[in-house]
Amino acid sequence: MFYICKACDNGCTGCTRVSGQLCAPVCKAIDRPLGGYVLMTWLFNLPIALLAALALRNAGVRSCEAQPLAFFCAADVALGLVHAGFAVYFQQRLVRSLQSDAAEGSQNLDAKALMRRAWDLMLYDWGFCIYLCVFVVSFGLNITASGWGSACDVDTSLPLLAALLMLIFSAAAVLFCLLWYWALACDDCCGLFGSKPMSTGQVGQASYQQNKGMRRFVLGKQMGYEPSQASQRYAPAMQPTVIGQPVPIRGTASGYPLSPVQGHPVDVNGQVAAPPKIQAMNGPFSAPAQPPCVPPPQSPPPPSAGDKAVHAAAQAAGIGLTLAGQGLQSAASWLDAKAKARASSGRT
């Protein structure tokens, strides 16, 4: 009986570990800044792409000649994938810009830094400029195509559902951006969300508040104070000193420095150092200069599973943009051919 229960326990432990590994990149993306926007975008656009793909399987949608309903469904599939991929792309660019600030020594990554970096990305990032045009085209296309199903008299409402969900997502995305900017402005002004560091009474340490509920959905799990990697890497280890006790010096068994010999200085490790060799350089008795103590170069840490997943999502978004452009070109050529065919039939 023990071995049967042990087998069940091992199976449950393995399932828990696998599910944790699968959900770790998703949880990491949600806990970052704009994590709520990424979650909302995926919850809207993946069903939109699925509904549009199912609508393409309908024979009435493909054979509709009154309106290009099949082109609209194909465009919504591509637009859903583009929206989902761009949310991850923009979040990754924002996080990398904040990490560059931390590497340069900035330790107060507060709401003001988030607003400044987000504004810089909106002004100078080519990907955001292209996506803004795609967003406007997506909104206009879905408004125009929301009534094409009734014009074609098809026996399915999937194109209409996809169009309505896309319009709701467009409005929700604009409202989320306004709410996010308002929350950051209020936090920068009044510190409502705990992004500014709070002293813990110890030198070099600070704590910050973790967001919960709606604040976590808008701003992420935690924001603001993050010590830079350089300060963590080269920070000296502080040991408590008891008053009245001598401080031990490295290099001696008892912890006390060795007695100096006349003419032979004692180094910082407690060892008797040999007298320096005197050589004539600029003067008769100038000692050689010692090279400065430079810390060894640190190799960059390997990318985590979350970074790999975000990079793969960004590549998928780029592929989706390419496919969307090719689909729009083919649709334009198809519409041009239809227009020429109608014009030729009207002349005859």
N, C-alpha and C positions, 0 to 999 in steps of 0.2 A: 504493500500500500504506500509505503514511503517513497519508493522509486516511481510509482505512478504519479503521485503528487509532485515529486521533484521534476518529472518530465513536463508536466503541465506548467510548473513555475518557470522552467527554462524556455518553454515555448512562448509564454506571455512576456518574459523579459526580452526575448529576441524581437517580438513584434513591437514592443515599446521602444526598443532601441532603433529599429528601422524607421518607425513613424517619426521618432524624434529627429533622426538624421534628415528625413524628407522635409519636415516642417521647419527645421532650423533656418534655412535661407529665407523662407517666407516670413517667419517671426522677426528675423533680423531686418528685413526690408520694411516691415510694419513699424518697428521700434525706432527707425531713423526718422529724421525730419521729412515731412510730406508722406509719411507712411499711410496715413488715412486716405490721402488722395490716390496713392497706388492701389490700396485695397478697393476703394470705390470704383476706380477705373476698370479694374479687372472684373469686379462683380457686375458691372454694366456691359462691358464690351465683349466679353466671352459669350454670354447668351445672345448678344446681337449678332455676332459672327455665326453662331450655331443656327439661329433662326433664319438668317439670310441664306446660309448654305442649304438648309432643308427646303427653303422656298425654291431654290434653283432646281431641285429634283422634280418639281411639279411641272407636268407637261403644259398646262395652261399658261404658266409664267413664261416658259421658254418660247411658246408659240404666239405670244401676244404681239400684235403688230400696231395697235393703236398707240402704245407708249413703250419705250425701251425698259420694260420692267425687269428683264433678265440682266441688263447692264446695271440697273440700280441694285439688285441683290448681290451681284458680284462686287460692286463697289463697296457695299456695306460690309461684306466679309473682309475686304482689304482694310477698310477704315477701322473696323473693330480691332484688328491686329495691330494697326499703326498706333491707335490710341493707347492700347495696353502696353506696347513696347516703349512708347515715348514717356509714359509715367515713370517707368524704371530708369530710363536714360536720364531724365531731368533730375531725379533724386540722386543718382550716382554722381552726376556732375556737381551737384550742390555739396554732397558729402566730401568729394575729393577736394573741392576748393576750401572747405573748412579744415580738412586735414592738412592742406598746404599751409594754412595760417598757423595751425598747431605746431607744424614742423619748424616754422620760422620763429617760434618762441611765444606766440600769443596764447595766453592761458584763459582769457575771458571770451569764450565763444558764446556770446549771449544773443538776445533777440536782435540787437542792432547789427551784429555781424551776419546773422542769417538774412536779414532784409537787404543788407548791402550786397552780399554774394548773390542772392536771388535776382536782385535788380541788375547786377552786372551780367548775369547769364541771359536775362531777357533782352539786354541791349546788344551784347556782343557775340552771342552764341549762334552759329549758323543753323544748327539743328533746331533751335527754338524758332527762328525766323521762318524756316520751311514749315514747321509744324503749325505755326499760327495760320499760315495760308491754308494748310490742309484742314484745320479746324473750322475755318470760316466756310470753305467749300463743302465740308461735310454737313454743316448746319443748313446751308442753303439747299443742298441736294435733297436732304431728308424732308425739308418743308415742301419742296416742289413735288417730290415723289410720293407723299403720303396719300394722295388721291388717285394714283395710277392704277391701283388694284381694282377700283370700281369702274374705271374707264375700260379696262381689259376684261371685266366680268369673269374673273378667275374664281375657282371654288376653294380658295384658301386665304386665310387672313395673316399668314406669316410675314409677307412684306410690310403690311401695315403695322404689325407688332414691332418689327425691327426698326421701322422709321420712328415710331413713338418712343421706343426705348432710347434711340440715339438722340432725339430731341430732349428727353428728360435728362440724359447724361450731359448734354451741352449746357443746359441751365444749371445743373448741379455742379459742374466743374467751375463755372464762373462764380457761383455763390461760394464754393469752397475756397477759391483763391481770395475773394474779398474777406471771408471770415478768417482765413489764415493771416492775411496782412493786418487785419484789425487786431487779432490776438497778439501778434508780434509787436505792434505799435503800443498796445496797452501794457504789455510786459516790459517794454523798454522804458515806458514812462513811469509806471507804478510798481513794476516787479510783481505782477499778479500771479505769475505761473512759476516762480521760484527759479528762474534761469540765472540769477546773480548768485555768486558764491557766498556761503554763510560760514563764518569762522567757527571752528570746533575747539578753540583754545589751545591748539598745538601749532607750532611753527611749520609752515609749508603744507598744511593740510586744510581742506575745505570740503564742505558737503553741499549738496544741491538736492532740490526737491524733485521727486519722480511724479510725472503727470499721471492722472488716472481719469477714467471715464471719457467725457467729451474732450477734455484738455489733451488726453493722450491721443485721441483720434485726430485732433487738429494739429498738434505740435509734435507728436511722437512721445515715446516713453520718457525720455529725459533729454534735456538740452542745456546748453550753457557751458558750465565750467568743466573743462577737460584738460588735465595737465599735458603738456607737450611731451612727445616721446624723447626729445633730446634732454629735457630736464629730468625725466625719469631714468634715462640711461646713465647719465653722469652725476646723479645726485649722490653725495657722500653718505655713507652709512653712519648714522648718529648713534652712539652708545651712551647710555646713562652713566654719569660720573657721580660717585658717592663722595661727599665732603669728608675730608680727613684721611682718605685713602690715596696712595700714590697711583698715578696713571701708568700702566705697564707699557713698556716699549718693546716693539718686536725685535727679535733676534737674540734674546737672552732667555735662558730657561726659567729664571726667577722673576722675570718681568722688570728687573731694575737694570739701568745702564751700566756698562763696564766702566771701570776706573780708567780715565785717560792716561796714556803714557806721554811723557814729556816729548813734545815735538810731533806727536801723532794724534790728530783729531779723531773724535768719535762721530760716526755718521748717525743718521736718524734711526737706523735699525739696531743701534747699540754695538756695532762691530767697530773694531779699531781700524781705521782707514790708513792706507799707506800714504806717505807724503807725496804730493803731486810732483810730477816731473816738470822741471823748469826748462823752458826752451826760449830762445831769443827770437821774437817776432817783431814787434814794434818797439820794444825796449829791451833792456838787458835781462830782466827777470819777469816776463809776462807769462802767466799760466794759460794753458789752452782753454778756449771757451767751450762750455758744455752745451750739447744740443738741447733744444727745448723739449720738454716732455709732451708728446702729442699722443692722445688716446688712439688706440688702433681703430681702423675703419670698421664700421659695423655693416654687415650684409643686410639687405632689406628682408623683412619677414616674408615668408611664402604666402601667396594669396589664399584666403580662407574659402570655405565652401560657399558662403554668401556672396563674396566678390566674384567667384567663378559663375554663379547663377546669374548675377546681375550682368556680367559681361556677355553671357550667352543670350540673355534677353535683349540686350542692346544690339547684338548682331542679328537676332531674329527681327527686331524692329527695322533695321536697315534693309534686310531682305524683303520685309513687308512693304517698305516704301518703294523699293525697286519694282516689285510685282504690281503695286498699285499704279505706278507710272506706266508700266507696260500695258496694264489693263485699260487705263484711260486712253492710251494711244490707239489700242485696238478698237475700243468703243467709238472713238472719234472717227476712225476710218470706216467702221460699220455704219455709223449714222450718215456719213458722207455718201457712202454707196447707196443707202436707202433713199436719201434725198435725190440723188441723181436718177435712181430708178423711178421714183414718183414723178420727177420732172419729165423724164422721157415718156412715161405712160400718159401723162397729162397732155403732152403735145400730140401724141397719136390719137 
